[in-house]
Amino acid sequence: MRLQERLTGGLAPRGIAATFALGAAGGLLALGAGLPLGMLIGSLVTVAVAAAGGFRLLGAPVAVPQGWRYLLIPVIGIAIGATFPPDFASQAARWWLSLVALAAFVPMAHLVGYLVYRRMGRIAPKTAFFAAMPGGFIEALDMGEKAGADMPMLIVLQFLRLILCIVLIPIAFAVAFNQAVGSGSGLVRPGSDVAMSLWDFGVLAGCAVFGWWGAARLRMPAAVLAGPLVLSAAAHIAGLTQASPPDWSIVLTQWVVGTSLGARFAGFRGGLLWLALRLSAVYVAAALLLAAAIAALFAGPVGEPIPAVILAFAPGGINEMSLVALSLQMSTVYVTVHHLVRIVLAVIVARLALPLVPGLRPGSADGL
């Protein structure tokens, strides 16, 4: 019984199964409707509506153990590592311009978000400041809690930043560029068509386990993704394997990640959720417009398509944005590297700016 409780987080197994079933149904409907990243978006939206509405499934609340999705995140890292091109060094040498632009984008996006939350939503200064961080979800919550922010509002604003990027970006790409993307365009992900032998499975599994463990020991950002990615890239460059996780594993990851994120809407008050949704929509839209302007300027010099540059600058979570890039087969290495840098920059900018903004010093009152 203790093992079961640890595995399920004390949640009812029937509720977990029903929640995942609901997510699968929503994902399959979205796939049938032809939505990009249908399994991810469909499962997320369907479960989020049920969770926010307080529905019960088989007599249990909408909920899944959040730790389960981290067991599949290494699949993303391994698959991205398999896409590292032989001329990676020469390609990366052209990225310095967009990395410099990213160093300007992070504080600009942070300022835009802060102004939106303060002036449109009348959100208290500390809460608005940490909610506007365009990266570092866990770090934002930790810093905000220590500074005395309104945690329910901070959590929902930061969470909606991630969710809106996942939902809006693939659909916007399909509409704005009027063409199929990713697997829908007929592209084949490198290594996904290679028959996986027992040796290949062992190499990729080793990259997942030891990569995650090593990155966590080194305290790398997004260790669950970054560690497997680095080892996978090294293994593929060294010729130890040419295989990559099969397409069904990517779809499975979309389902589990989407369902898990959707379930986190449980418990949010209706008024709080709608206010946060309106404010987050404005912030994310403004940040994406800023990213689009940067992409229009720098896509040519860095040698990447405009959608890839927009995705690299999008203020979503690194695990989720890397999954989007992988699923859309869109410059996955470029996108992931930029998101790793974005997390580090977002935390650095927040720590440097906090003492400089009146009323935001840790320990001061968080009034309006």
Phi, psi and chi 1 to 4 in degrees:
 res  aa     phi    psi   chi1   chi2   chi3   chi4
   1 MET       -  -39.7 -178.1   61.2   70.6      -
   2 ARG   -63.3  -40.0  -72.0 -176.1  178.1  178.7
   3 LEU   -62.3  -43.0  177.2   60.1      -      -
   4 GLN   -62.0  -41.9  176.8  179.3  -48.1      -
   5 GLU   -64.4  -38.5  -70.2  179.1   -5.2      -
   6 ARG   -67.6  -38.6  -67.7 -176.9   63.6 -179.1
   7 LEU   -70.6  -36.9  -70.0  174.4      -      -
   8 THR   -98.1   -4.1   63.6      -      -      -
   9 GLY    66.4   24.3      -      -      -      -
  10 GLY    80.2    5.1      -      -      -      -
  11 LEU   -84.4  153.6  -59.8  173.7      -      -
  12 ALA   -69.9  125.6      -      -      -      -
  13 PRO   -54.7  -37.5  -26.6   35.6      -      -
  14 ARG   -65.8  -35.5   65.7 -178.7 -176.6  -79.8
  15 GLY   -68.0  -39.9      -      -      -      -
  16 ILE   -62.3  -48.1  -63.0  172.8      -      -
  17 ALA   -61.8  -42.1      -      -      -      -
  18 ALA   -66.6  -37.4      -      -      -      -
  19 THR   -65.8  -44.2  -58.8      -      -      -
  20 PHE   -66.3  -34.9  -85.2  116.6      -      -
  21 ALA   -65.1  -41.2      -      -      -      -
  22 LEU   -62.7  -42.5  178.4   62.8      -      -
  23 GLY   -62.5  -41.0      -      -      -      -
  24 ALA   -63.4  -41.4      -      -      -      -
  25 ALA   -62.5  -45.2      -      -      -      -
  26 GLY   -63.9  -40.4      -      -      -      -
  27 GLY   -64.3  -43.1      -      -      -      -
  28 LEU   -65.7  -37.2  -68.3  173.7      -      -
  29 LEU   -63.9  -42.2  -75.6  174.0      -      -
  30 ALA   -66.3  -39.1      -      -      -      -
  31 LEU   -62.8  -42.4  -74.8  174.1      -      -
  32 GLY   -64.4  -30.1      -      -      -      -
  33 ALA   -81.1   -5.4      -      -      -      -
  34 GLY    82.3   17.4      -      -      -      -
  35 LEU   -71.1  140.4  -71.5  177.2      -      -
  36 PRO   -64.9  143.4   23.1  -32.6      -      -
  37 LEU    51.1   44.5  -88.3   79.6      -      -
  38 GLY   -56.3  -42.6      -      -      -      -
  39 MET   -66.5  -37.3 -175.0   57.1   73.4      -
  40 LEU   -71.6  -52.6  177.0   65.1      -      -
  41 ILE   -69.3  -42.7  -65.4  175.1      -      -
  42 GLY   -63.9  -45.0      -      -      -      -
  43 SER   -67.2  -40.1   59.7      -      -      -
  44 LEU   -62.9  -51.7 -168.1  160.4      -      -
  45 VAL   -66.1  -43.8  171.7      -      -      -
  46 THR   -62.0  -47.5  -55.7      -      -      -
  47 VAL   -70.1  -36.4  174.0      -      -      -
  48 ALA   -62.6  -42.0      -      -      -      -
  49 VAL   -63.3  -44.0  169.7      -      -      -
  50 ALA   -66.0  -40.4      -      -      -      -
  51 ALA   -68.1  -46.2      -      -      -      -
  52 ALA   -66.4  -29.4      -      -      -      -
  53 GLY   -82.0   -3.6      -      -      -      -
  54 GLY    72.6   23.5      -      -      -      -
  55 PHE   -68.8  153.4  -69.2   96.4      -      -
  56 ARG  -116.6  137.4  -61.6 -178.9   69.4   84.2
  57 LEU  -113.5  120.1  -54.5  174.6      -      -
  58 LEU    55.1   35.6  -59.9 -179.4      -      -
  59 GLY    80.5    4.3      -      -      -      -
  60 ALA  -120.4  152.6      -      -      -      -
  61 PRO   -68.7  158.8   24.8  -34.0      -      -
  62 VAL   -69.9  112.8  175.3      -      -      -
  63 ALA  -167.3  147.7      -      -      -      -
  64 VAL  -141.2  153.8  -63.3      -      -      -
  65 PRO   -63.9  120.2  -20.4   33.4      -      -
  66 GLN   -66.5  -25.8  -70.9  -62.0  -45.2      -
  67 GLY   -68.8  -19.6      -      -      -      -
  68 TRP   -61.7  -35.7  -74.1   14.1      -      -
  69 ARG   -66.9  -25.7   67.8 -171.2  176.8  101.9
  70 TYR   -69.4  -19.5  -70.1  108.0      -      -
  71 LEU   -69.9  -20.2  -62.9  177.6      -      -
  72 LEU  -104.5  -15.2  -71.1  173.3      -      -
  73 ILE   -57.5  -37.6  -64.3  -60.8      -      -
  74 PRO   -56.8  -25.9  -29.3   37.7      -      -
  75 VAL   -59.2  -39.4  172.4      -      -      -
  76 ILE   -64.5  -46.8  -53.4  172.2      -      -
  77 GLY   -60.1  -43.6      -      -      -      -
  78 ILE   -63.2  -43.9  -67.6  170.0      -      -
  79 ALA   -65.7  -38.5      -      -      -      -
  80 ILE   -67.5  -40.4  -67.6  174.4      -      -
  81 GLY   -58.8  -32.6      -      -      -      -
  82 ALA   -70.4  -15.5      -      -      -      -
  83 THR   -93.2   -1.6   67.3      -      -      -
  84 PHE   -59.0  122.5  -92.0   66.3      -      -
  85 PRO   -79.3  157.5   29.8  -34.2      -      -
  86 PRO   -59.7  -30.3  -22.4   33.2      -      -
  87 ASP   -98.8   34.9   60.4  -19.4      -      -
  88 PHE   -55.8  -43.1  166.8   71.1      -      -
  89 ALA   -61.2  -43.7      -      -      -      -
  90 SER   -69.2  -34.7   61.3      -      -      -
  91 GLN   -67.7  -45.1  -71.5 -171.4   28.4      -
  92 ALA   -63.5  -27.9      -      -      -      -
  93 ALA   -63.6  -23.3      -      -      -      -
  94 ARG   -85.8   -8.1  -60.3 -163.8  -59.1  -92.9
  95 TRP   -84.1   -8.4  -61.1  -10.7      -      -
  96 TRP   -57.7  -32.6   69.3  -91.0      -      -
  97 LEU   -66.3  -43.8 -167.3   57.1      -      -
  98 SER   -74.6  -26.4   60.8      -      -      -
  99 LEU   -69.3  -37.0  -71.3  171.6      -      -
 100 VAL   -64.6  -42.3  170.8      -      -      -
 101 ALA   -62.6  -34.8      -      -      -      -
 102 LEU   -64.4  -35.9 -175.3   62.8      -      -
 103 ALA   -65.5  -25.9      -      -      -      -
 104 ALA   -86.7  -34.5      -      -      -      -
 105 PHE   -64.3  -41.4  169.1   83.5      -      -
 106 VAL   -59.3  -53.6  167.7      -      -      -
 107 PRO   -66.1  -31.7   19.4  -30.3      -      -
 108 MET   -66.4  -45.1  -69.6  172.6   64.1      -
 109 ALA   -64.9  -38.0      -      -      -      -
 110 HIS   -62.1  -44.0 -163.2  155.3      -      -
 111 LEU   -65.5  -42.8  176.6   60.2      -      -
 112 VAL   -60.0  -46.5  167.7      -      -      -
 113 GLY   -61.8  -41.6      -      -      -      -
 114 TYR   -62.2  -43.2  177.8   73.2      -      -
 115 LEU   -66.7  -39.0  -67.0  176.6      -      -
 116 VAL   -61.6  -47.7  167.5      -      -      -
 117 TYR   -69.2  -36.1  -65.1  146.7      -      -
 118 ARG   -76.1  -47.9  -75.9  -70.4  -66.9  139.6
 119 ARG   -86.7  -35.1  -63.5 -173.6  177.3 -179.6
 120 MET   -87.9  -37.0  -70.1 -175.0   60.7      -
 121 GLY  -105.7   -7.7      -      -      -      -
 122 ARG    55.1   35.6  -58.4  -68.4  -63.0  167.9
 123 ILE   -74.6  140.6  -56.5  -62.3      -      -
 124 ALA   -58.7  148.7      -      -      -      -
 125 PRO   -52.8  -51.0  -27.6   35.4      -      -
 126 LYS   -63.9  -42.7  -72.4 -179.9 -176.4  176.2
 127 THR   -63.0  -44.8  -54.0      -      -      -
 128 ALA   -63.2  -39.4      -      -      -      -
 129 PHE   -63.2  -49.3  180.0   81.4      -      -
 130 PHE   -77.4  -28.3  -68.7  107.2      -      -
 131 ALA   -68.0  -27.0      -      -      -      -
 132 ALA   -83.0   -5.9      -      -      -      -
 133 MET   -58.7  120.0  -76.5  178.6   60.8      -
 134 PRO   -85.1   39.4   33.3  -34.9      -      -
 135 GLY   165.6  159.7      -      -      -      -
 136 GLY    75.2   61.9      -      -      -      -
 137 PHE   -55.2  -52.7  177.8   84.4      -      -
 138 ILE   -65.3  -42.4  -60.7  -60.6      -      -
 139 GLU   -64.0  -38.8  -68.9   81.3    1.0      -
 140 ALA   -63.3  -42.7      -      -      -      -
 141 LEU   -67.0  -40.6  -60.6 -171.9      -      -
 142 ASP   -65.7  -47.0 -179.1   61.7      -      -
 143 MET   -66.5  -39.0  -66.6  168.2   67.5      -
 144 GLY   -65.5  -40.5      -      -      -      -
 145 GLU   -63.7  -43.0 -175.9  174.8   27.1      -
 146 LYS   -66.6  -29.9  -69.2  177.6 -179.7  176.7
 147 ALA   -86.2   -7.9      -      -      -      -
 148 GLY    91.3   28.8      -      -      -      -
 149 ALA   -74.7  164.1      -      -      -      -
 150 ASP   -75.9  101.0  176.8   -2.7      -      -
 151 MET   -65.4  -42.9  -69.0  -50.7  -66.1      -
 152 PRO   -57.2  -44.8  -27.2   36.4      -      -
 153 MET   -68.1  -41.1  178.1   58.1   80.4      -
 154 LEU   -61.8  -44.2  173.9   57.1      -      -
 155 ILE   -61.6  -47.7  -69.4  170.2      -      -
 156 VAL   -69.8  -36.2   71.7      -      -      -
 157 LEU   -66.4  -44.8  -73.4  171.8      -      -
 158 GLN   -65.3  -40.0  -85.4  -73.9  -20.7      -
 159 PHE   -66.1  -41.6 -173.3   54.3      -      -
 160 LEU   -67.0  -28.9  -77.3  169.7      -      -
 161 ARG   -56.8  -44.9  169.5  178.1   64.3   84.8
 162 LEU   -67.7  -46.7  -49.0 -176.3      -      -
 163 ILE   -64.2  -45.8  -62.0  -57.9      -      -
 164 LEU   -64.2  -35.8  -71.8  174.4      -      -
 165 CYS   -64.1  -42.4  -75.0      -      -      -
 166 ILE   -62.6  -42.5  -65.2  171.1      -      -
 167 VAL   -78.4  -44.1  173.9      -      -      -
 168 LEU   -79.7  -38.5  -65.2  178.2      -      -
 169 ILE   -63.6  -51.9  -71.0  174.1      -      -
 170 PRO   -60.5  -40.0  -22.1   34.0      -      -
 171 ILE   -67.2  -42.7  -63.3  174.7      -      -
 172 ALA   -62.4  -40.1      -      -      -      -
 173 PHE   -62.0  -44.5  -77.3  173.0      -      -
 174 ALA   -63.9  -37.1      -      -      -      -
 175 VAL   -78.6  -48.0  172.4      -      -      -
 176 ALA   -68.5  -37.9      -      -      -      -
 177 PHE   -98.7   -4.2  -62.8   97.6      -      -
 178 ASN    50.7   43.4 -165.7   30.1      -      -
 179 GLN  -154.7  156.4   61.4 -177.6   11.4      -
 180 ALA   -68.7  145.8      -      -      -      -
 181 VAL  -124.0  156.1  -70.3      -      -      -
 182 GLY    62.7 -138.0      -      -      -      -
 183 SER   -62.5  -26.3   57.4      -      -      -
 184 GLY   -68.0  -16.9      -      -      -      -
 185 SER   -93.3   -0.6   65.0      -      -      -
 186 GLY    92.8    1.4      -      -      -      -
 187 LEU   -70.7  149.4  -63.4  173.7      -      -
 188 VAL  -113.2  124.7  176.8      -      -      -
 189 ARG   -65.9  132.1 -174.3  166.8   45.0   81.6
 190 PRO   -52.7  127.0  -26.2   34.5      -      -
 191 GLY    87.3  -15.4      -      -      -      -
 192 SER   -71.8  -18.7   63.1      -      -      -
 193 ASP   -98.2    5.9   56.7  -17.8      -      -
 194 VAL   -87.4  127.3  174.7      -      -      -
 195 ALA   -63.5  125.0      -      -      -      -
 196 MET   -86.9  120.4 -172.3  177.4  -62.1      -
 197 SER   -88.1  174.3   65.9      -      -      -
 198 LEU   -62.2  -36.5 -173.8   60.0      -      -
 199 TRP   -63.0  -46.9  166.9  -98.1      -      -
 200 ASP   -58.7  -44.4  -66.9  -39.0      -      -
 201 PHE   -60.7  -42.7  177.6   81.2      -      -
 202 GLY   -64.1  -41.4      -      -      -      -
 203 VAL   -63.7  -46.4  170.2      -      -      -
 204 LEU   -68.4  -38.8  -62.6 -176.5      -      -
 205 ALA   -64.3  -40.0      -      -      -      -
 206 GLY   -63.0  -39.4      -      -      -      -
 207 CYS   -61.3  -39.6  -69.5      -      -      -
 208 ALA   -66.6  -51.6      -      -      -      -
 209 VAL   -69.3  -54.3  174.1      -      -      -
 210 PHE   -74.0  -29.6  -68.1  106.3      -      -
 211 GLY   -65.7  -47.1      -      -      -      -
 212 TRP   -62.5  -46.8 -174.7   -1.3      -      -
 213 TRP   -62.1  -46.8  176.0   80.7      -      -
 214 GLY   -66.3  -42.0      -      -      -      -
 215 ALA   -66.1  -36.3      -      -      -      -
 216 ALA   -66.1  -40.2      -      -      -      -
 217 ARG   -64.2  -35.0  -64.8  -86.0  -67.5 -177.0
 218 LEU   -85.3   -2.3  -65.4  172.8      -      -
 219 ARG    58.0   41.2  -62.7 -175.1  178.0 -179.8
 220 MET   -71.9  147.1  -68.1  176.5   61.2      -
 221 PRO   -65.7  141.5   21.7  -31.8      -      -
 222 ALA    52.7   50.5      -      -      -      -
 223 ALA   -57.1  -37.1      -      -      -      -
 224 VAL   -63.9  -24.4   63.8      -      -      -
 225 LEU   -99.8  -47.5  173.0   77.7      -      -
 226 ALA   -65.8  -42.1      -      -      -      -
 227 GLY   -61.9  -55.3      -      -      -      -
 228 PRO   -57.8  -34.5  -28.8   37.7      -      -
 229 LEU   -62.9  -48.5 -173.9  156.2      -      -
 230 VAL   -62.4  -46.7  170.5      -      -      -
 231 LEU   -67.0  -37.6  -73.4 -167.4      -      -
 232 SER   -64.2  -43.2  174.2      -      -      -
 233 ALA   -60.5  -44.3      -      -      -      -
 234 ALA   -63.0  -42.2      -      -      -      -
 235 ALA   -65.1  -39.4      -      -      -      -
 236 HIS   -73.7  -39.7  -76.4   85.8      -      -
 237 ILE   -65.3  -36.9  -68.6  173.3      -      -
 238 ALA   -76.0   -9.3      -      -      -      -
 239 GLY    82.2   15.8      -      -      -      -
 240 LEU   -68.9  -27.0  -65.3  178.0      -      -
 241 THR  -159.8  154.0 -179.4      -      -      -
 242 GLN  -117.1    2.3  -63.9  -58.9  -44.1      -
 243 ALA   -82.8  162.4      -      -      -      -
 244 SER  -142.1  155.7  180.0      -      -      -
 245 PRO   -51.8  136.2  -27.4   35.4      -      -
 246 PRO   -65.7  161.8   23.8  -33.5      -      -
 247 ASP   -58.8  -34.9  -71.6  -25.2      -      -
 248 TRP   -64.1  -29.5   64.1  -99.6      -      -
 249 SER   -71.5  -30.6   67.3      -      -      -
 250 ILE   -69.8  -41.7  -55.6  -59.5      -      -
 251 VAL   -63.9  -41.3  174.6      -      -      -
 252 LEU   -60.3  -42.4  175.4   65.5      -      -
 253 THR   -63.9  -41.7  -58.1      -      -      -
 254 GLN   -57.6  -44.6  -70.6 -175.5   19.5      -
 255 TRP   -62.5  -49.5  168.7   46.7      -      -
 256 VAL   -67.5  -43.1  173.2      -      -      -
 257 VAL   -65.2  -46.1  169.3      -      -      -
 258 GLY   -62.1  -44.8      -      -      -      -
 259 THR   -64.1  -42.4  -59.1      -      -      -
 260 SER   -64.0  -43.7  -60.1      -      -      -
 261 LEU   -66.9  -40.5  -68.0  176.1      -      -
 262 GLY   -61.9  -38.1      -      -      -      -
 263 ALA   -65.9  -20.3      -      -      -      -
 264 ARG   -74.5   -5.6  -65.4 -175.3   68.3  171.5
 265 PHE   -78.1   -8.4  -83.0   94.9      -      -
 266 ALA   -63.7  136.0      -      -      -      -
 267 GLY    92.6  -11.5      -      -      -      -
 268 PHE   -76.0  133.6  -72.2  130.9      -      -
 269 ARG   -68.1  146.5  -56.9 -170.2  -51.7  -87.6
 270 GLY   -58.0  -48.2      -      -      -      -
 271 GLY   -62.6  -43.6      -      -      -      -
 272 LEU   -61.4  -43.3  168.9   69.3      -      -
 273 LEU   -66.2  -43.8 -174.3   58.0      -      -
 274 TRP   -68.9  -39.6  -75.1  115.5      -      -
 275 LEU   -62.0  -47.3  172.0   62.4      -      -
 276 ALA   -62.9  -37.3      -      -      -      -
 277 LEU   -64.4  -44.2 -178.5   58.9      -      -
 278 ARG   -63.6  -46.2  -66.6 -164.9  -59.1  -88.0
 279 LEU   -66.3  -43.0  -64.8  175.3      -      -
 280 SER   -65.4  -36.0  -63.4      -      -      -
 281 ALA   -62.3  -41.4      -      -      -      -
 282 VAL   -66.0  -45.4  174.4      -      -      -
 283 TYR   -62.1  -49.8  171.9   36.0      -      -
 284 VAL   -63.3  -41.4  169.8      -      -      -
 285 ALA   -61.6  -43.4      -      -      -      -
 286 ALA   -64.9  -42.2      -      -      -      -
 287 ALA   -64.9  -39.1      -      -      -      -
 288 LEU   -69.9  -35.2  -69.5  178.5      -      -
 289 LEU   -64.7  -39.8  -74.4  174.6      -      -
 290 LEU   -64.0  -42.2  179.9   58.7      -      -
 291 ALA   -63.6  -38.3      -      -      -      -
 292 ALA   -65.7  -39.1      -      -      -      -
 293 ALA   -63.4  -42.6      -      -      -      -
 294 ILE   -64.1  -41.0  -68.3  173.6      -      -
 295 ALA   -62.5  -40.3      -      -      -      -
 296 ALA   -62.8  -32.4      -      -      -      -
 297 LEU   -81.8  -38.1  -70.0  173.5      -      -
 298 PHE  -112.8   -5.9  -62.4  115.4      -      -
 299 ALA   -58.5  -44.3      -      -      -      -
 300 GLY   -62.5  -54.0      -      -      -      -
 301 PRO   -60.1  -33.9  -26.9   35.1      -      -
 302 VAL   -88.2   -6.4  -59.4      -      -      -
 303 GLY    73.7   29.3      -      -      -      -
 304 GLU  -124.8  149.7  -63.2  -69.7  -17.7      -
 305 PRO   -66.0  154.2   22.7  -32.2      -      -
 306 ILE   -55.7  -46.4  -73.3  178.3      -      -
 307 PRO   -57.9  -36.4  -24.5   35.1      -      -
 308 ALA   -66.5  -39.3      -      -      -      -
 309 VAL   -68.0  -41.0  179.6      -      -      -
 310 ILE   -59.5  -45.5  -65.2  174.1      -      -
 311 LEU   -64.3  -35.2 -173.7   55.2      -      -
 312 ALA   -66.9  -28.2      -      -      -      -
 313 PHE   -98.6   -8.7  -80.2   71.0      -      -
 314 ALA   -60.3  137.3      -      -      -      -
 315 PRO   -82.6   48.9   32.6  -36.3      -      -
 316 GLY  -100.1 -179.8      -      -      -      -
 317 GLY   -75.0  146.3      -      -      -      -
 318 ILE   -62.8  -41.6 -179.2  172.9      -      -
 319 ASN   -62.7  -44.5  -64.5  -31.3      -      -
 320 GLU   -73.1  -40.8  -66.7   76.4   22.6      -
 321 MET   -68.9  -33.9  -69.6  -62.8   95.5      -
 322 SER   -67.3  -37.3  -63.6      -      -      -
 323 LEU   -65.4  -39.3  178.6   57.1      -      -
 324 VAL   -62.1  -48.3  170.0      -      -      -
 325 ALA   -60.6  -41.5      -      -      -      -
 326 LEU   -67.0  -44.0 -176.6   65.1      -      -
 327 SER   -68.7  -33.7  -59.3      -      -      -
 328 LEU   -88.1   -3.2  -61.7 -177.0      -      -
 329 GLN    51.7   59.5  -65.2  167.7   26.8      -
 330 MET  -129.7   91.9 -171.8  177.7  -68.0      -
 331 SER    45.0   56.2  -55.7      -      -      -
 332 THR   -61.2  -40.0   53.0      -      -      -
 333 VAL   -66.9  -46.2  178.0      -      -      -
 334 TYR   -58.5  -47.4  172.9   81.5      -      -
 335 VAL   -63.6  -47.4  169.8      -      -      -
 336 THR   -65.4  -42.6  -57.0      -      -      -
 337 VAL   -59.0  -43.2  167.6      -      -      -
 338 HIS   -66.8  -35.7  -80.9   67.0      -      -
 339 HIS   -71.9  -33.1  -81.5  -68.2      -      -
 340 LEU   -62.3  -45.0  -77.3  167.5      -      -
 341 VAL   -65.6  -37.7  174.5      -      -      -
 342 ARG   -60.8  -41.4  176.7  178.1   56.6   84.4
 343 ILE   -60.3  -47.5  -68.7  175.4      -      -
 344 VAL   -62.4  -44.6  175.5      -      -      -
 345 LEU   -64.8  -40.5  -73.5  174.1      -      -
 346 ALA   -61.5  -41.3      -      -      -      -
 347 VAL   -69.1  -42.6  174.4      -      -      -
 348 ILE   -63.1  -46.3  -68.6  174.6      -      -
 349 VAL   -61.7  -42.8  167.3      -      -      -
 350 ALA   -62.7  -42.8      -      -      -      -
 351 ARG   -68.6  -35.3  -72.0  176.5  175.3  169.5
 352 LEU   -74.3  -36.0  -69.0  176.2      -      -
 353 ALA   -81.3  -26.8      -      -      -      -
 354 LEU   -53.5  -47.6 -179.6   59.6      -      -
 355 PRO   -73.5  -14.5  -13.7   28.6      -      -
 356 LEU   -89.3  -15.0  -56.9  177.7      -      -
 357 VAL   -97.7  125.3 -179.2      -      -      -
 358 PRO   -57.2  134.0  -24.3   33.8      -      -
 359 GLY    83.0    0.6      -      -      -      -
 360 LEU  -110.3    6.4  -68.6 -177.3      -      -
 361 ARG   -68.7  139.3  -67.0  179.5  179.3   84.9
 362 PRO   -53.0  132.8  -24.8   34.1      -      -
 363 GLY    96.8  -13.1      -      -      -      -
 364 SER   -82.7  159.6   61.4      -      -      -
 365 ALA   -67.8  138.8      -      -      -      -
 366 ASP   -96.8   67.7 -166.7    7.2      -      -
 367 GLY   -92.1  173.6      -      -      -      -
 368 LEU   -82.2      -  -69.2  174.3      -      -
